[in-house]
Amino acid sequence: MKLTILNPKNPDQAFPSVKKALKEPDGLLAIGGCLSKNRLINAYRQGIFPWYNPGEPILWWSPDPRLVLYPEKLFISRSLRKTLRQSNYSVTIDQAFDQVINSCAEPRPGQSGTWITNDIKQAYGELFRLGIAHSAETWVEGKLVGGLYGIALGQVFFGESMFHTQTDASKVAFATLVDKLKSWGYRLIDCQVHSQHLVSLGAEEISRDDFGQLLGQYCEMTASPSAWKPA
């Protein structure tokens, strides 16, 4: 199947149907385009996200199946519950977005590079300043030790990346954010592709068709007015 090549000068260009995504590599749908606000929002609303390596054109993906977490199904293990209760970690929301995305961009052990390019940082930083992208941060004595960032549309949070430099710090940020999302009326968290780390927290796989139907419903609904506001 031939991939669609997107025009970088037309941020409103429609994406092809996700049903046209390749099976190998799983979910590759389109190439090129740009990382403008309009294109990114249109992508997420359809269950499409950008992922590519430095030096490559932008690659757009919609894998099948899709890993999701329903906020009410968050699973907190006994050990994580103990950490949440007894540790000296503190969690904030939207207080250090640039620090979080920069930390997520650091190469992981055994990896030589990162997919979070400067263009990605710039594009999502702009979405943060527009109130569309958000972050959760875990701190110890004023030092950032874990966190995550993603996109919020309607009653859906699309997780993008997380990091930690101390044990369970990213899980603490995630669990705390999920609890807040639940209280704000969010119905779905997109975790993109299978991750044992997220499965251990209650994430599950659903079909791309089911995911698209949920997006069509929940992205059009409104979260609580208190969402993302300072406590």
C-alpha positions, 0 to 999 in steps of 0.5 A, a space after each residue: 500500500 502506498 503511503 500518503 505524503 503530507 504537504 508541509 505548507 498545508 497544515 489543514 490537509 486531511 490525513 488518510 483513513 487510519 484503516 490505510 495504515 501499514 501492518 508492517 511496520 505496524 501503524 505507519 500511515 503517512 510521511 512528511 507534513 509539519 508539526 503545526 498546532 492544527 496538524 497535531 490536533 487533527 492527528 490526535 483527534 483521529 488517533 494518529 501521532 508523530 514518531 520519527 528519528 533525527 534525520 528522518 521525515 516526520 512519520 505518522 502512526 496509528 497502530 492496531 491494537 492500541 494501549 489505553 488506560 481507563 482512569 477508573 482501572 488504574 492499578 496501584 500495587 502494594 509497593 507503589 501504594 507504600 511509595 505514594 504514602 511514605 516517600 518524600 516525593 512531591 508531585 506538581 502539574 504544569 510547573 516544569 513542562 520544558 524540563 520534563 520534555 528535555 528529560 524525556 529526550 535524554 537517551 535511555 540506557 542502551 540507546 544512542 539517540 532520541 525521537 524527541 527532536 528539537 522540532 518536537 520540543 518546540 511544537 509541544 512547547 507551543 501546545 503547552 503555552 496554548 493550554 493543550 499540552 501538559 506535564 506532571 512532575 515528581 520532585 525530591 527536595 526541589 530536584 526534578 526526578 521524574 515526570 511525563 507529558 502529553 496532550 489533552 483534548 476533550 475528556 482524553 489525555 494522550 500520553 507521550 513520554 515519561 522519565 525517571 531518575 529515581 525508583 518509581 518517580 515516573 509511576 508516582 507522577 503517572 498515578 497522581 495525574 491519573 487520579 486528577 484526570 479521573 476527578 476532572 472527568 477524563 474518560 480515557 488515557 492513550 498509552 499508544 503501544 504496548 509497554 509492560 510498565 504501563 500494563 502493570 498500572 492497568 493499561 490494556 489493549 483495544 482495537 484501533 476501531 474501538 479506539 477511534 469510536 471512543 475518540 469520536 465520543 470523548 474528544 467532543 466532550 468537556 472536562 471539568 472547569 477545574 481541570 489543569 487549574 492551580 489547586 
